[in-house]
């Protein structure tokens, strides 16, 4: 059982991020090896946080700074529609 709101919010944010990264489709975009590895690592990291929270093995309450970082990452991944290479492109 998740007892505090920050931990619940962190689980939701990490789940949304992981699912969006998992459902990314290139739709004609070129393959970028480092982008694929980065997306894989981010999917594993955010997914494991969500799974650990749900399973009850997540250590301690969620740090507000960690939650803020995860919210920003989630926002950026959603804005780029799951394309992590777009996170590093400068216009």
DSSP file (Angstrom, degrees, kcal/mol; ACC not computed):
  #  RESIDUE AA STRUCTURE BP1 BP2  ACC     N-H-->O    O-->H-N    N-H-->O    O-->H-N    TCO  KAPPA ALPHA  PHI   PSI    X-CA   Y-CA   Z-CA
    1    1 A X              0   0    0      0, 0.0     2,-0.6     0, 0.0    54,-0.0   0.000 360.0 360.0 360.0 131.4    0.0    0.0    0.0
    2    2 A X        -     0   0    0      1,-0.2    52,-0.0     5,-0.0    51,-0.0  -0.752 360.0-175.5 -86.7 119.9    1.3    3.4   -1.0
    3    3 A X        +     0   0    0     -2,-0.6     2,-0.3     1,-0.0    -1,-0.2   0.812  57.0  52.8 -92.5 -31.8    1.0    5.6    2.1
    4    4 A X  S  > S-     0   0    0      1,-0.1     4,-1.8     0, 0.0     3,-0.2  -0.813  72.5-130.6-114.1 152.7    2.1    9.1    0.9
    5    5 A X  H  > S+     0   0    0     -2,-0.3     4,-2.7     1,-0.2     5,-0.2   0.815 104.3  58.5 -67.5 -33.6    1.0   11.2   -2.0
    6    6 A X  H  > S+     0   0    0      2,-0.2     4,-2.3     1,-0.2    -1,-0.2   0.908 107.4  46.9 -64.8 -40.7    4.5   12.0   -3.3
    7    7 A X  H  > S+     0   0    0      2,-0.2     4,-2.2     1,-0.2    -1,-0.2   0.902 112.9  49.1 -68.2 -40.4    5.3    8.3   -3.7
    8    8 A X  H  X S+     0   0    0     -4,-1.8     4,-2.1     2,-0.2    -2,-0.2   0.928 112.4  48.0 -62.7 -44.7    2.0    7.6   -5.5
    9    9 A X  H  X S+     0   0    0     -4,-2.7     4,-2.7     1,-0.2    -2,-0.2   0.887 110.1  52.7 -63.2 -39.4    2.5   10.6   -7.8
   10   10 A X  H  X S+     0   0    0     -4,-2.3     4,-2.5     1,-0.2     5,-0.2   0.903 108.7  50.3 -62.7 -41.6    6.1    9.4   -8.5
   11   11 A X  H  X S+     0   0    0     -4,-2.2     4,-2.1     2,-0.2    -2,-0.2   0.907 112.7  46.6 -63.2 -41.8    4.7    5.9   -9.4
   12   12 A X  H  X S+     0   0    0     -4,-2.1     4,-2.5     2,-0.2    -2,-0.2   0.932 113.4  47.7 -66.5 -45.9    2.2    7.4  -11.8
   13   13 A X  H  X S+     0   0    0     -4,-2.7     4,-2.3     1,-0.2    -2,-0.2   0.915 113.6  47.4 -63.0 -44.1    4.7    9.8  -13.4
   14   14 A X  H  X S+     0   0    0     -4,-2.5     4,-2.5    -5,-0.2    -1,-0.2   0.872 111.8  51.1 -66.3 -36.7    7.2    7.0  -13.9
   15   15 A X  H  X S+     0   0    0     -4,-2.1     4,-2.6    -5,-0.2     5,-0.2   0.929 110.1  48.6 -65.1 -45.3    4.6    4.7  -15.3
   16   16 A X  H  X S+     0   0    0     -4,-2.5     4,-2.3     1,-0.2    -2,-0.2   0.915 113.0  48.6 -60.7 -43.4    3.4    7.3  -17.8
   17   17 A X  H  X S+     0   0    0     -4,-2.3     4,-2.2     2,-0.2    -2,-0.2   0.938 113.1  46.3 -62.4 -48.0    7.0    8.0  -18.9
   18   18 A X  H  X S+     0   0    0     -4,-2.5     4,-2.2     1,-0.2    -2,-0.2   0.903 113.1  49.1 -63.7 -42.2    7.8    4.3  -19.4
   19   19 A X  H  X S+     0   0    0     -4,-2.6     4,-1.7     2,-0.2    -1,-0.2   0.904 111.0  50.0 -65.8 -40.4    4.6    3.5  -21.3
   20   20 A X  H  < S+     0   0    0     -4,-2.3    -1,-0.2    -5,-0.2    -2,-0.2   0.903 111.8  48.0 -65.8 -39.0    5.1    6.5  -23.6
   21   21 A X  H >< S+     0   0    0     -4,-2.2     3,-1.0     1,-0.2    -1,-0.2   0.886 111.3  51.2 -66.6 -37.4    8.7    5.4  -24.3
   22   22 A X  H 3< S+     0   0    0     -4,-2.2    -1,-0.2     1,-0.2    -2,-0.2   0.811 110.1  49.4 -68.3 -29.7    7.5    1.8  -25.0
   23   23 A X  T 3< S+     0   0    0     -4,-1.7    -1,-0.2    -5,-0.1    -2,-0.2   0.286  80.0 130.1 -96.1  11.4    4.8    2.9  -27.4
   24   24 A X    <   -     0   0    0     -3,-1.0     2,-0.4    -4,-0.2    58,-0.1  -0.437  37.5-166.8 -67.0 135.3    7.1    5.2  -29.5
   25   25 A X        -     0   0    0     56,-0.3     4,-0.1    -2,-0.1    -2,-0.1  -0.988  18.6-144.1-123.1 135.0    6.9    4.6  -33.3
   26   26 A X    >   -     0   0    0     -2,-0.4     3,-1.5     3,-0.1    -1,-0.1   0.861  19.3-165.7 -69.2 -35.8    9.5    6.1  -35.6
   27   27 A X  T 3  S-     0   0    0      1,-0.3     3,-0.1     2,-0.0    -1,-0.0   0.913  78.0 -32.8  49.6  53.0    7.1    6.8  -38.5
   28   28 A X  T 3  S+     0   0    0      1,-0.3    -1,-0.3     0, 0.0     2,-0.1   0.255 104.8 132.7  92.9 -12.8    9.8    7.3  -41.1
   29   29 A X    <   -     0   0    0     -3,-1.5    -1,-0.3     1,-0.1    -3,-0.1  -0.408  61.9-103.2 -70.2 149.7   12.4    8.9  -38.8
   30   30 A X        -     0   0    0      1,-0.1     2,-0.4    -3,-0.1    -1,-0.1  -0.282  34.9-101.4 -71.9 158.3   15.9    7.5  -39.1
   31   31 A X        -     0   0    0      4,-0.0     2,-0.5     5,-0.0    -1,-0.1  -0.679  33.5-169.1 -82.3 129.9   17.4    5.0  -36.6
   32   32 A X     >  -     0   0    0     -2,-0.4     4,-2.2     1,-0.2     5,-0.2  -0.969  10.3-156.5-122.4 113.2   19.8    6.6  -34.1
   33   33 A X  H  > S+     0   0    0     -2,-0.5     4,-2.3     1,-0.2     5,-0.2   0.910  92.7  47.0 -59.8 -47.5   21.7    4.0  -32.1
   34   34 A X  H  > S+     0   0    0      1,-0.2     4,-2.3     2,-0.2    -1,-0.2   0.852 111.6  53.4 -65.6 -31.8   22.5    6.3  -29.1
   35   35 A X  H  > S+     0   0    0      2,-0.2     4,-2.6     1,-0.2    -1,-0.2   0.881 107.8  50.2 -67.0 -38.5   18.9    7.4  -29.0
   36   36 A X  H  X S+     0   0    0     -4,-2.2     4,-2.3     2,-0.2    -2,-0.2   0.914 112.3  46.8 -65.7 -42.7   17.7    3.8  -28.9
   37   37 A X  H  X S+     0   0    0     -4,-2.3     4,-2.5     2,-0.2    -2,-0.2   0.898 113.0  49.4 -65.8 -40.1   20.0    3.0  -26.0
   38   38 A X  H  X S+     0   0    0     -4,-2.3     4,-2.7     2,-0.2     5,-0.2   0.926 111.7  48.2 -64.4 -44.8   19.0    6.1  -24.1
   39   39 A X  H  X S+     0   0    0     -4,-2.6     4,-2.3     2,-0.2    -2,-0.2   0.900 111.8  50.5 -62.6 -40.5   15.3    5.3  -24.6
   40   40 A X  H  X S+     0   0    0     -4,-2.3     4,-2.4     2,-0.2    -2,-0.2   0.932 112.3  46.5 -62.5 -46.2   15.9    1.7  -23.5
   41   41 A X  H  X S+     0   0    0     -4,-2.5     4,-2.6     1,-0.2    -2,-0.2   0.904 113.2  48.4 -64.2 -42.2   17.8    2.9  -20.4
   42   42 A X  H  X S+     0   0    0     -4,-2.7     4,-2.7     2,-0.2     5,-0.4   0.876 110.8  51.6 -66.1 -37.0   15.1    5.4  -19.5
   43   43 A X  H  X S+     0   0    0     -4,-2.3     4,-2.2    -5,-0.2     5,-0.2   0.930 112.7  45.1 -64.2 -45.1   12.4    2.9  -20.0
   44   44 A X  H  X S+     0   0    0     -4,-2.4     4,-2.3     2,-0.2    -2,-0.2   0.920 115.6  47.3 -63.4 -43.7   14.1    0.4  -17.6
   45   45 A X  H  X S+     0   0    0     -4,-2.6     4,-1.7     2,-0.2    -2,-0.2   0.951 117.6  39.2 -66.1 -50.5   14.8    3.1  -15.0
   46   46 A X  H  X S+     0   0    0     -4,-2.7     4,-1.9     1,-0.2    -1,-0.2   0.886 117.1  50.7 -70.1 -37.2   11.4    4.7  -14.9
   47   47 A X  H  X S+     0   0    0     -4,-2.2     4,-2.5    -5,-0.4    -1,-0.2   0.893 108.8  51.4 -65.4 -39.2    9.7    1.3  -15.2
   48   48 A X  H  X S+     0   0    0     -4,-2.3     4,-2.6    -5,-0.2    -1,-0.2   0.864 107.6  52.9 -68.8 -34.2   11.7   -0.2  -12.4
   49   49 A X  H  X S+     0   0    0     -4,-1.7     4,-2.2     2,-0.2    -1,-0.2   0.946 111.7  46.0 -62.9 -46.9   10.9    2.8  -10.1
   50   50 A X  H  X S+     0   0    0     -4,-1.9     4,-2.2     1,-0.2    -2,-0.2   0.916 114.5  47.4 -62.6 -43.5    7.1    2.3  -10.7
   51   51 A X  H  X S+     0   0    0     -4,-2.5     4,-2.6     1,-0.2     6,-0.2   0.912 111.4  50.6 -65.3 -42.6    7.4   -1.5  -10.2
   52   52 A X  H  X>S+     0   0    0     -4,-2.6     5,-1.9     2,-0.2     6,-1.1   0.877 110.5  49.8 -64.4 -37.0    9.4   -1.1   -7.0
   53   53 A X  H ><5S+     0   0    0     -4,-2.2     3,-0.5     4,-0.2    -1,-0.2   0.940 113.4  45.4 -65.7 -46.1    6.9    1.4   -5.6
   54   54 A X  H 3<5S+     0   0    0     -4,-2.2    -2,-0.2     1,-0.2    -1,-0.2   0.884 113.9  49.0 -65.0 -38.8    3.9   -1.0   -6.4
   55   55 A X  H 3<5S-     0   0    0     -4,-2.6    -1,-0.2    -5,-0.2    -2,-0.2   0.622 112.6-119.4 -77.7 -12.8    5.8   -4.0   -5.0
   56   56 A X  T <<5S+     0   0    0     -4,-0.9    -3,-0.2    -3,-0.5    -4,-0.1   0.633  84.8 110.5  86.8  14.1    6.6   -2.1   -1.8
   57   57 A X      < +     0   0    0     -5,-1.9     2,-0.3    -6,-0.2    -4,-0.2   0.356  40.0 118.5-101.8   5.2   10.4   -2.4   -2.1
   58   58 A X        -     0   0    0     -6,-1.1     2,-0.5    -5,-0.1     4,-0.0  -0.583  69.3-120.6 -73.2 128.3   11.0    1.3   -2.8
   59   59 A X        -     0   0    0     -2,-0.3    -1,-0.1     2,-0.0    -2,-0.1  -0.584  59.3 -37.2 -79.9 120.4   13.2    2.7   -0.1
   60   60 A X  S    S-     0   0    0     -2,-0.5     2,-0.1     2,-0.1     3,-0.1   0.167  94.3 -35.8  68.4 178.9   11.7    5.6    2.0
   61   61 A X  S    S-     0   0    0      1,-0.1     2,-0.2   -55,-0.0    -2,-0.0  -0.377  74.1 -91.7 -72.6 156.6    9.5    8.5    1.0
   62   62 A X        -     0   0    0      1,-0.1     2,-0.3    -2,-0.1    -1,-0.1  -0.495  37.4-123.0 -71.0 132.7   10.0   10.1   -2.4
   63   63 A X     >  -     0   0    0     -2,-0.2     4,-2.3     1,-0.1     3,-0.2  -0.600  15.0-133.1 -73.0 132.7   12.4   13.0   -2.4
   64   64 A X  H  > S+     0   0    0     -2,-0.3     4,-2.3     1,-0.2    -1,-0.1   0.843 107.1  54.3 -57.8 -33.6   10.7   16.2   -3.7
   65   65 A X  H  > S+     0   0    0      2,-0.2     4,-2.4     1,-0.2    -1,-0.2   0.909 108.0  48.9 -66.9 -40.9   13.7   16.9   -6.0
   66   66 A X  H  > S+     0   0    0     -3,-0.2     4,-2.4     2,-0.2    -2,-0.2   0.911 111.3  50.1 -63.2 -42.1   13.4   13.4   -7.5
   67   67 A X  H  X S+     0   0    0     -4,-2.3     4,-2.3     2,-0.2    -2,-0.2   0.913 109.9  50.3 -62.7 -42.8    9.7   13.9   -8.1
   68   68 A X  H  X S+     0   0    0     -4,-2.3     4,-2.4     2,-0.2    -2,-0.2   0.924 110.8  49.2 -61.6 -45.0   10.3   17.2   -9.8
   69   69 A X  H  X S+     0   0    0     -4,-2.4     4,-2.6     1,-0.2    -2,-0.2   0.916 111.9  49.0 -60.3 -43.9   13.0   15.7  -12.1
   70   70 A X  H  X S+     0   0    0     -4,-2.4     4,-2.4     2,-0.2    -1,-0.2   0.869 110.4  50.5 -66.4 -36.4   10.6   12.8  -13.0
   71   71 A X  H  X S+     0   0    0     -4,-2.3     4,-2.6     2,-0.2    -2,-0.2   0.924 112.1  46.9 -66.7 -43.3    7.8   15.2  -13.7
   72   72 A X  H  X S+     0   0    0     -4,-2.4     4,-2.5     2,-0.2    -2,-0.2   0.929 113.3  48.9 -63.2 -44.8   10.0   17.3  -16.0
   73   73 A X  H  X S+     0   0    0     -4,-2.6     4,-2.5     2,-0.2     5,-0.2   0.918 111.7  49.6 -60.4 -43.8   11.3   14.2  -17.7
   74   74 A X  H  X S+     0   0    0     -4,-2.4     4,-2.6     2,-0.2     5,-0.2   0.929 110.7  49.7 -61.4 -46.0    7.7   12.9  -18.2
   75   75 A X  H  X S+     0   0    0     -4,-2.6     4,-2.5     1,-0.2    -2,-0.2   0.922 112.7  47.0 -58.3 -45.5    6.6   16.3  -19.6
   76   76 A X  H  X S+     0   0    0     -4,-2.5     4,-2.0     2,-0.2    -1,-0.2   0.894 112.3  49.2 -66.7 -39.8    9.5   16.4  -22.1
   77   77 A X  H  <>S+     0   0    0     -4,-2.5     5,-2.8     2,-0.2     6,-0.3   0.909 113.4  46.9 -66.3 -41.4    9.0   12.8  -23.2
   78   78 A X  H ><5S+     0   0    0     -4,-2.6     3,-1.1    -5,-0.2    -2,-0.2   0.901 111.3  51.6 -66.0 -39.7    5.3   13.4  -23.7
   79   79 A X  H 3<5S+     0   0    0     -4,-2.5    -2,-0.2     1,-0.3    -1,-0.2   0.864 112.2  45.5 -65.5 -35.4    6.0   16.6  -25.6
   80   80 A X  T ><5S-     0   0    0     -4,-2.0     3,-1.5    -5,-0.2    -1,-0.3   0.355 113.2-120.9 -88.1   7.3    8.4   14.8  -27.9
   81   81 A X  T < 5S-     0   0    0     -3,-1.1   -56,-0.3     1,-0.3    -3,-0.2   0.805  72.7 -51.1  56.7  34.1    5.9   12.0  -28.4
   82   82 A X  T 3 <S+     0   0    0     -5,-2.8     2,-1.0     1,-0.2    -1,-0.3   0.424 103.5 130.9  89.8  -0.2    8.5    9.5  -27.0
   83   83 A X    X   -     0   0    0     -3,-1.5     3,-0.8    -6,-0.3     4,-0.5  -0.745  34.1-174.5 -90.0 100.2   11.3   10.5  -29.3
   84   84 A X  G >  S+     0   0    0     -2,-1.0     3,-0.8     1,-0.3     4,-0.4   0.751  79.7  66.1 -69.8 -22.5   14.3   11.0  -26.9
   85   85 A X  G >  S+     0   0    0      1,-0.2     3,-1.4     2,-0.2     4,-0.3   0.860  94.0  60.6 -65.1 -33.5   16.5   12.2  -29.7
   86   86 A X  G X  S+     0   0    0     -3,-0.8     3,-0.7     1,-0.3    -1,-0.2   0.734  90.6  69.6 -64.9 -21.9   14.2   15.3  -29.9
   87   87 A X  G <  S+     0   0    0     -3,-0.8    -1,-0.3    -4,-0.5    -2,-0.2   0.755 104.4  41.3 -66.3 -23.0   15.1   16.1  -26.3
   88   88 A X  G <  S+     0   0    0     -3,-1.4     2,-0.4    -4,-0.4    -1,-0.2   0.385  88.9 106.3-108.1   1.8   18.6   17.0  -27.5
   89   89 A X    <   -     0   0    0     -3,-0.7     2,-0.5    -4,-0.3    -3,-0.0  -0.696  57.0-151.2 -85.0 133.6   17.8   18.9  -30.7
   90   90 A X              0   0    0     -2,-0.4    -2,-0.1     1,-0.1    -3,-0.0  -0.887 360.0 360.0-105.8 131.2   18.2   22.6  -30.5
   91   91 A X              0   0    0     -2,-0.5    -1,-0.1     0, 0.0    -2,-0.0   0.425 360.0 360.0 -99.8 360.0   16.1   24.8  -32.7
